[in-house]
């Protein structure tokens, strides 16, 4: 798994023509790449050695130098054990929402108790790490809350053992249509889902209110382990303008027909790891959009929904940029799309993307790039601009397709896709 986290070296090898020669083939890098599972050095000169020939390889090297992610194996193992070992023991710095008169009967409003408990631990400056606990076997009914940082402690933890359920009254969202639980500007923050659940109460759809169930906004050094999120009004978990994020064993559950209910959404964020998510939703299992770079999604389970998407990018005449994305290991079942790139006809750049080791079962449009994406009632006229799509690598993608067209590259006429590579693709149409 540690080797997977060093995907930047593999990626640099695949997309830089000079690395196939001698420019950056120092001994350490060469040894690491040659021992990386699945790396095929023969692919390099036949494809990537012919693209971007006018740009120095330093451009690629520089884009990866800031990536400093690693897997923390002990903590990941611990997060996978929560459901098997029951409730972990309490620690000296723990504060319960019930200390502030949260009732947890699923009917009374516990919003103020949550706010007071957060204010207590966020203002704590003791040597003991503050921990906020949502007790087990209880259901806490809450209105929209902003958990505001920065906090005084060097680090802070939230343990969710019980259920937090959203208000289904539209009047409670009139000041903010888009957020229910908002974690804002918190550093060194850990969220642990010890068998607890965050329930967005989306079975009662509150149009035109589009609350994201859980949003992490401007958080740095964030760790989210074992979190269960269900029935969001819109997106389930969103990471926005955040840096150094590790999310492990997130489970998302909602109806396959629920609109716009992305499982995990990443926007304007860098150095993000999504490890072993299990997502059953009505829209994209994972969506990665503008301003995101250095993103890893590892061992993804996705069904049903719209698959794994990068985009849409470039809507409403905006300039969009996404780079350095690795999807390594996924099982995608019964989705509308498999791995998809979707960009509007506008400006920007999408580059350096790897999709590999993916198994598909009855998936529509298993591999798709659409540079002419148009998600509106009226048709989009052809434009002279496009978000550039460059250096996309597909490897070891197998399984069955629900559509006869297993691979679709709908590229722009003015700025066509560049550097698209496929290896070991075995997708077979399976008639119903």
Protein Blocks (a to p, Z undefined) as FASTA:
>chain_A
ZZmmmmmmmmmmmmmmklmmmmmmcfklmmmmmmgghiafklmmmmmmmgoklbcfklmm
mmmmmpccdddfklmmmmmmmmmnopadddfkbccfklnopnolomaccklmmmmmmmmm
mmpccfbdcdddddehiacdddddddddddfbfbdcdddfbdcdddfbfklmmmomkbcb
dcehiahiacddehiacdehlmpccbfbdcdfbacehiahiadehiacehifblfbdceh
iahiadehiacdddfkbghiafbdcehiahiadehiacddfbdfbacdehiahiadehia
ddedjbjaeddehiahiacddehiadehiadehiabfcdcdddddedddehiadehiace
hiahkbacdfkbccdfbdcdddfbdcddehiadehiadddfbfblbdcdddfklgcehia
cehiacddddZZ
